[in-house]
Amino acid sequence: MLASCGGDRTVRIWARDAAAAAERWRCVAVLEDTHSRTIRSCSWSPDGRQLATASFDRTTAIWQHSGGIWENVAMLEGHESEVKEVAWAPNGSLIATCSRDKTVWLWEAAPGNEYEVVDVKHGHSQDVKTVHWHPQGEVLVSASYDDTIKLWVEEDDEWICAQTLAGKAGCPSGHSSTVWEVAFDAAGQRMVSCSDDCTLRVWACRKEQGELRWGLLSTLSGYHDRTIFSVDWSKAGLIASGAADNAIRIFGEGVAAARPASAAGEAGGAAAAAAAADEEAAAAAADAAAAEPALRDLFLQQGGDSSGGVGGSFALVCKQGQAHPLDVNCVRWHPADPTLLASAGDDACIKLWRWQPARTEAAAAGARAF
């Protein structure tokens, strides 16, 4: 099933129509009369029986599917402003929410559809745009209007910031504007982020001086000319991005492709912005980095050192201009079928795209098409 949400204050559940001759999806349920403002985000529980929805009305709703009916079974309240995203942990025990009030909240599920706040984090200085769980479930990532990405781990019943990826002082390789979304690869060894600075940045966890740290692996710039709102990484290794230029781009690893002409100029601008950071900000960032605990082995597949064997060469393999007539707000790969991509736009439409080899001479060179 597929869940969608929007400015009409409803959630719609879609299912594949098995009776249709062609591939078709139909709306099988509408969840409404709970939120009073735009529903900004929805997240499935790991078992697919529950759905969490986050709204600009400052609440998060929990819905449960039972006996063919969807029922609102809980409301999570506490944020002082719009809730921007909700994310269910892979083991189903925790839910993370983030808000315009600059905070990240963690909620623990209890029997009887009860949810208890276990921590509230105030690490960001501006609107928190997204929260996303590491595939292994014990690391939470948040990203913000303050241009930073933060990685949180649990220590002694408290969630602490283990590392901050910032675009100016302390981490010149970071984003120079709002970070909208992040996604992990299937193994959890790499992370991709997208930003208002029109770049995608791929990060890898490596051992540096005996400590595990996330560092920049690759920057993809010049492929979108407006804010990149959404990014997702398929189990097959493809990165999809959606942006305010109405386009969807697909990137593959180890694929030879020419960089766009504008890429060098954008990279130079980012470097200039990083170099312009003042000494006071740089000193503050250095102090913060020194105080951060080392990341634990849970970042690494089977606890090994990921510094070897982690690729970093990505290239554009497909572009879909005017994928929507207005901003592309969200792109998501099917969790089990890596050839199926869903996109949502400001045109109030959801589109499903099928990734397949191009039946042309270019296919021999690795080209693919929707």
ZADRENLUM-689849 format. One record per residue (C-alpha): z negated, y negated, x; residue number from 1. Coordinates in nm, 2 decimals, always signed. Each point is the difference from the previous one (the first is absolute). Layout:
BEGIN
((Z Y X) NUM)
...
***
This chain:
BEGIN
((+0.00 +0.00 +0.00) 1)
((+0.05 -0.36 +0.09) 2)
((-0.23 -0.29 -0.09) 3)
((+0.11 -0.37 -0.02) 4)
((-0.19 -0.31 -0.09) 5)
((+0.09 -0.37 -0.05) 6)
((-0.05 -0.34 -0.14) 7)
((+0.01 +0.13 -0.36) 8)
((-0.35 +0.13 +0.06) 9)
((+0.11 +0.36 -0.06) 10)
((+0.03 +0.32 +0.20) 11)
((+0.29 +0.23 -0.07) 12)
((+0.01 +0.37 +0.09) 13)
((+0.34 +0.15 +0.07) 14)
((+0.10 +0.37 +0.03) 15)
((+0.32 +0.17 +0.09) 16)
((+0.20 +0.11 -0.31) 17)
((+0.05 +0.37 +0.06) 18)
((+0.23 +0.03 -0.30) 19)
((+0.25 -0.27 +0.12) 20)
((+0.32 +0.13 +0.16) 21)
((-0.02 -0.28 +0.26) 22)
((-0.30 -0.11 +0.19) 23)
((-0.20 -0.23 -0.24) 24)
((-0.35 -0.12 -0.04) 25)
((-0.16 -0.11 -0.32) 26)
((-0.32 -0.19 -0.10) 27)
((-0.26 +0.25 -0.13) 28)
((-0.30 -0.23 -0.04) 29)
((-0.09 -0.37 -0.01) 30)
((-0.36 -0.10 +0.11) 31)
((-0.09 -0.33 -0.16) 32)
((-0.27 -0.22 -0.16) 33)
((-0.23 +0.03 +0.30) 34)
((+0.10 -0.27 +0.25) 35)
((+0.04 -0.36 -0.11) 36)
((+0.22 -0.12 +0.29) 37)
((+0.27 +0.14 +0.23) 38)
((-0.06 +0.35 +0.13) 39)
((+0.08 -0.03 +0.37) 40)
((-0.05 +0.35 +0.13) 41)
((-0.05 +0.37 -0.11) 42)
((-0.11 +0.30 +0.20) 43)
((+0.00 +0.37 -0.09) 44)
((-0.31 +0.22 +0.07) 45)
((+0.09 +0.28 +0.24) 46)
((-0.01 +0.26 -0.28) 47)
((+0.23 -0.22 -0.22) 48)
((-0.24 +0.01 -0.30) 49)
((-0.12 -0.35 +0.03) 50)
((+0.16 -0.34 +0.07) 51)
((-0.16 -0.32 +0.12) 52)
((+0.14 -0.34 -0.09) 53)
((-0.09 -0.34 +0.16) 54)
((+0.05 -0.32 -0.19) 55)
((+0.00 -0.38 +0.05) 56)
((-0.28 +0.01 -0.27) 57)
((-0.24 +0.09 +0.29) 58)
((-0.04 +0.36 -0.12) 59)
((+0.11 +0.35 +0.09) 60)
((+0.05 +0.26 -0.27) 61)
((-0.03 +0.38 +0.03) 62)
((+0.22 +0.20 -0.23) 63)
((-0.02 +0.37 -0.06) 64)
((+0.26 +0.24 -0.14) 65)
((-0.14 +0.27 -0.22) 66)
((+0.15 +0.19 -0.29) 67)
((+0.33 -0.19 +0.03) 68)
((-0.18 -0.34 -0.05) 69)
((-0.08 -0.27 +0.25) 70)
((-0.35 -0.15 -0.05) 71)
((-0.17 -0.29 +0.18) 72)
((-0.32 +0.16 +0.13) 73)
((-0.15 -0.26 +0.23) 74)
((+0.03 -0.37 +0.10) 75)
((-0.09 -0.12 +0.36) 76)
((-0.12 -0.35 -0.01) 77)
((-0.14 -0.23 +0.27) 78)
((+0.29 -0.19 +0.17) 79)
((-0.02 -0.37 -0.05) 80)
((+0.38 -0.05 -0.01) 81)
((+0.33 +0.19 -0.05) 82)
((+0.00 +0.36 +0.11) 83)
((+0.31 +0.04 +0.21) 84)
((+0.00 +0.38 +0.07) 85)
((-0.18 +0.32 -0.06) 86)
((+0.03 +0.32 +0.21) 87)
((-0.15 +0.34 -0.06) 88)
((-0.12 +0.19 +0.31) 89)
((+0.18 +0.33 +0.08) 90)
((-0.31 +0.20 -0.08) 91)
((-0.06 -0.18 -0.33) 92)
((-0.36 -0.10 +0.07) 93)
((+0.06 -0.37 +0.08) 94)
((+0.21 -0.28 -0.15) 95)
((+0.07 -0.32 +0.19) 96)
((+0.09 -0.33 -0.16) 97)
((+0.09 -0.34 +0.15) 98)
((+0.01 -0.35 -0.15) 99)
((+0.09 -0.36 +0.03) 100)
((-0.38 -0.05 +0.04) 101)
((+0.06 +0.11 +0.37) 102)
((-0.20 +0.33 -0.04) 103)
((+0.06 +0.37 +0.02) 104)
((-0.21 +0.22 -0.23) 105)
((-0.07 +0.37 +0.04) 106)
((-0.10 +0.20 -0.31) 107)
((-0.13 +0.36 +0.00) 108)
((+0.08 +0.23 -0.29) 109)
((-0.29 +0.17 -0.17) 110)
((-0.02 +0.26 -0.29) 111)
((+0.07 -0.13 -0.35) 112)
((+0.27 -0.25 +0.11) 113)
((-0.27 -0.22 +0.17) 114)
((+0.09 -0.21 +0.30) 115)
((-0.25 -0.16 +0.24) 116)
((+0.07 -0.28 +0.25) 117)
((-0.08 +0.14 +0.35) 118)
((+0.12 -0.30 +0.21) 119)
((+0.15 -0.34 -0.03) 120)
((+0.18 -0.14 +0.31) 121)
((+0.05 -0.36 +0.08) 122)
((+0.21 +0.03 +0.31) 123)
((+0.31 -0.20 -0.11) 124)
((+0.01 -0.38 -0.02) 125)
((+0.26 -0.01 -0.28) 126)
((+0.15 +0.19 -0.29) 127)
((+0.01 +0.37 +0.07) 128)
((+0.34 +0.13 -0.11) 129)
((-0.02 +0.37 +0.05) 130)
((-0.23 +0.30 +0.08) 131)
((+0.14 +0.34 +0.12) 132)
((-0.17 +0.32 +0.10) 133)
((+0.09 +0.20 +0.32) 134)
((+0.14 +0.34 -0.10) 135)
((-0.32 +0.17 +0.14) 136)
((-0.20 -0.22 -0.24) 137)
((-0.28 -0.13 +0.22) 138)
((+0.17 -0.33 +0.11) 139)
((+0.09 -0.29 -0.23) 140)
((+0.25 -0.27 +0.09) 141)
((+0.00 -0.34 -0.16) 142)
((+0.25 -0.29 +0.05) 143)
((-0.03 -0.36 -0.09) 144)
((+0.14 -0.35 -0.05) 145)
((-0.19 -0.07 +0.32) 146)
((+0.28 +0.18 +0.19) 147)
((-0.22 +0.28 +0.11) 148)
((-0.03 +0.38 -0.04) 149)
((-0.35 +0.15 +0.01) 150)
((-0.09 +0.37 +0.05) 151)
((-0.33 +0.11 -0.15) 152)
((-0.20 +0.32 +0.08) 153)
((-0.32 +0.13 -0.13) 154)
((-0.30 +0.00 +0.23) 155)
((-0.36 +0.07 -0.12) 156)
((+0.09 -0.05 -0.36) 157)
((+0.16 -0.33 +0.07) 158)
((+0.37 -0.09 +0.03) 159)
((+0.06 -0.20 +0.32) 160)
((+0.31 -0.17 +0.13) 161)
((+0.12 +0.22 +0.30) 162)
((+0.30 -0.21 +0.09) 163)
((+0.18 -0.32 -0.11) 164)
((+0.37 -0.05 +0.06) 165)
((+0.06 -0.37 -0.01) 166)
((+0.31 -0.19 +0.07) 167)
((-0.12 -0.30 +0.20) 168)
((-0.29 +0.03 +0.23) 169)
((-0.12 +0.34 +0.12) 170)
((+0.31 +0.19 -0.11) 171)
((+0.32 -0.20 +0.07) 172)
((+0.21 +0.29 -0.12) 173)
((-0.15 -0.03 -0.36) 174)
((+0.15 -0.18 -0.30) 175)
((+0.03 -0.38 -0.01) 176)
((-0.04 -0.03 -0.38) 177)
((-0.13 +0.18 -0.31) 178)
((-0.01 +0.38 +0.03) 179)
((+0.10 +0.15 -0.33) 180)
((-0.02 +0.37 +0.04) 181)
((-0.04 +0.30 +0.24) 182)
((+0.09 +0.36 -0.01) 183)
((-0.06 +0.31 +0.23) 184)
((+0.23 +0.27 +0.11) 185)
((-0.07 +0.35 -0.12) 186)
((-0.21 +0.09 +0.30) 187)
((-0.20 -0.33 +0.00) 188)
((+0.08 -0.07 +0.36) 189)
((+0.21 -0.31 -0.07) 190)
((-0.03 -0.28 -0.25) 191)
((+0.27 -0.25 -0.12) 192)
((-0.08 -0.35 -0.14) 193)
((+0.21 -0.27 -0.17) 194)
((-0.05 -0.37 -0.02) 195)
((+0.09 -0.34 -0.11) 196)
((+0.13 -0.05 +0.36) 197)
((+0.30 +0.22 -0.11) 198)
((-0.08 +0.28 +0.25) 199)
((-0.11 +0.36 -0.02) 200)
((-0.23 +0.11 +0.28) 201)
((-0.07 +0.36 +0.09) 202)
((-0.33 +0.08 +0.16) 203)
((-0.12 +0.31 +0.18) 204)
((-0.35 +0.12 +0.09) 205)
((-0.03 +0.06 +0.38) 206)
((-0.28 +0.06 +0.25) 207)
((-0.05 -0.30 +0.21) 208)
((-0.27 +0.01 +0.28) 209)
((-0.16 +0.29 -0.18) 210)
((-0.01 -0.16 -0.34) 211)
((+0.23 +0.04 -0.30) 212)
((+0.18 -0.32 -0.09) 213)
((+0.29 -0.09 -0.23) 214)
((+0.27 -0.19 +0.17) 215)
((+0.35 -0.13 -0.08) 216)
((+0.27 +0.27 +0.04) 217)
((+0.31 -0.18 -0.14) 218)
((+0.10 -0.32 -0.18) 219)
((+0.28 +0.00 -0.26) 220)
((+0.12 -0.35 -0.06) 221)
((+0.31 -0.17 -0.13) 222)
((+0.06 +0.26 -0.27) 223)
((-0.15 -0.20 -0.29) 224)
((+0.02 -0.38 -0.02) 225)
((-0.28 -0.05 -0.24) 226)
((-0.36 +0.13 -0.05) 227)
((-0.02 +0.38 +0.02) 228)
((-0.24 +0.10 -0.28) 229)
((-0.01 +0.38 +0.02) 230)
((+0.05 +0.28 +0.25) 231)
((-0.04 +0.38 -0.02) 232)
((+0.05 +0.29 +0.24) 233)
((+0.14 +0.33 -0.14) 234)
((-0.10 +0.35 +0.11) 235)
((+0.35 +0.03 +0.15) 236)
((-0.07 -0.29 +0.23) 237)
((+0.20 -0.28 -0.17) 238)
((-0.15 -0.34 -0.05) 239)
((+0.10 -0.20 -0.31) 240)
((-0.05 -0.37 -0.04) 241)
((+0.04 -0.24 -0.30) 242)
((+0.01 -0.37 +0.02) 243)
((+0.04 -0.34 -0.16) 244)
((+0.37 +0.01 +0.10) 245)
((+0.05 +0.25 -0.28) 246)
((+0.09 +0.27 +0.25) 247)
((-0.12 +0.34 +0.11) 248)
((+0.03 +0.12 +0.36) 249)
((-0.04 +0.35 +0.14) 250)
((-0.09 +0.06 +0.36) 251)
((+0.01 +0.33 +0.20) 252)
((-0.14 +0.10 +0.33) 253)
((+0.21 +0.08 +0.30) 254)
((+0.32 -0.13 -0.17) 255)
((+0.23 -0.21 +0.21) 256)
((+0.09 -0.32 -0.18) 257)
((+0.08 -0.36 +0.10) 258)
((-0.28 -0.25 -0.05) 259)
((+0.09 -0.30 -0.23) 260)
((+0.10 -0.32 +0.17) 261)
((-0.30 -0.19 -0.13) 262)
((-0.26 +0.25 +0.14) 263)
((-0.03 -0.16 +0.35) 264)
((-0.06 -0.35 -0.15) 265)
((-0.27 +0.13 -0.24) 266)
((-0.18 +0.19 +0.28) 267)
((+0.01 -0.31 +0.22) 268)
((-0.15 -0.21 -0.28) 269)
((-0.29 +0.25 -0.04) 270)
((-0.06 +0.00 +0.37) 271)
((-0.01 -0.38 +0.00) 272)
((-0.25 -0.01 -0.28) 273)
((-0.22 +0.25 +0.18) 274)
((+0.02 -0.20 +0.32) 275)
((-0.11 -0.31 -0.19) 276)
((-0.35 +0.15 -0.09) 277)
((-0.27 -0.23 +0.13) 278)
((-0.26 +0.11 +0.26) 279)
((-0.29 -0.01 -0.25) 280)
((+0.18 +0.25 -0.23) 281)
((+0.09 +0.23 +0.28) 282)
((-0.36 +0.01 +0.13) 283)
((-0.13 +0.07 -0.35) 284)
((+0.25 +0.29 -0.04) 285)
((-0.09 +0.14 +0.34) 286)
((-0.37 +0.00 -0.10) 287)
((+0.08 +0.17 -0.33) 288)
((+0.21 +0.27 +0.18) 289)
((-0.28 +0.06 +0.25) 290)
((-0.24 +0.06 -0.29) 291)
((+0.22 +0.24 -0.19) 292)
((-0.10 +0.37 +0.03) 293)
((+0.25 +0.25 +0.13) 294)
((+0.22 +0.17 -0.26) 295)
((-0.09 +0.36 -0.06) 296)
((+0.21 +0.31 +0.05) 297)
((+0.07 +0.01 -0.37) 298)
((+0.30 -0.23 +0.07) 299)
((+0.16 +0.28 +0.20) 300)
((+0.17 +0.31 -0.13) 301)
((-0.24 +0.29 +0.09) 302)
((-0.20 -0.23 +0.22) 303)
((+0.26 -0.01 +0.27) 304)
((+0.13 -0.29 +0.21) 305)
((+0.29 -0.16 -0.19) 306)
((+0.11 -0.22 +0.29) 307)
((+0.26 +0.26 +0.09) 308)
((+0.27 +0.11 -0.24) 309)
((-0.02 -0.30 -0.24) 310)
((+0.34 -0.14 -0.03) 311)
((+0.08 -0.37 -0.04) 312)
((+0.37 -0.04 -0.05) 313)
((+0.09 -0.10 -0.35) 314)
((+0.32 -0.13 -0.14) 315)
((+0.16 -0.10 -0.33) 316)
((+0.17 +0.30 -0.16) 317)
((+0.07 -0.14 -0.35) 318)
((+0.00 -0.33 -0.18) 319)
((+0.01 -0.07 -0.37) 320)
((+0.08 -0.36 -0.07) 321)
((-0.09 -0.13 -0.35) 322)
((-0.20 +0.31 -0.07) 323)
((-0.16 -0.22 -0.27) 324)
((+0.13 -0.34 -0.12) 325)
((-0.35 -0.14 +0.08) 326)
((-0.27 +0.07 +0.26) 327)
((-0.06 +0.37 +0.09) 328)
((-0.38 +0.02 -0.03) 329)
((-0.06 +0.37 +0.06) 330)
((+0.17 +0.31 +0.16) 331)
((-0.15 +0.35 -0.01) 332)
((+0.13 +0.33 +0.12) 333)
((-0.08 +0.31 -0.21) 334)
((-0.29 +0.18 +0.16) 335)
((+0.16 +0.34 -0.01) 336)
((+0.38 -0.08 -0.02) 337)
((+0.09 -0.22 +0.30) 338)
((+0.34 -0.07 -0.14) 339)
((-0.12 -0.19 -0.31) 340)
((-0.10 -0.37 +0.03) 341)
((-0.14 -0.22 -0.28) 342)
((+0.03 -0.38 +0.01) 343)
((-0.14 -0.27 -0.23) 344)
((+0.11 -0.36 -0.03) 345)
((-0.06 -0.34 -0.16) 346)
((+0.28 +0.10 -0.24) 347)
((-0.26 +0.22 -0.18) 348)
((+0.20 +0.31 +0.09) 349)
((-0.08 +0.31 +0.19) 350)
((+0.29 +0.17 +0.18) 351)
((+0.01 +0.35 +0.14) 352)
((+0.22 +0.06 +0.31) 353)
((+0.12 +0.33 +0.14) 354)
((+0.03 +0.02 +0.38) 355)
((+0.29 +0.23 +0.11) 356)
((+0.24 +0.06 +0.29) 357)
((+0.30 -0.22 -0.02) 358)
((+0.31 +0.21 -0.05) 359)
((+0.21 -0.20 +0.24) 360)
((+0.10 +0.01 +0.37) 361)
((-0.31 -0.22 +0.06) 362)
((-0.22 +0.29 -0.10) 363)
((+0.07 +0.17 +0.33) 364)
((-0.16 -0.30 +0.17) 365)
((-0.32 +0.03 -0.20) 366)
((+0.08 -0.24 -0.28) 367)
((-0.16 +0.05 -0.34) 368)
((+0.04 -0.17 -0.34) 369)
((-0.16 -0.04 -0.34) 370)
***
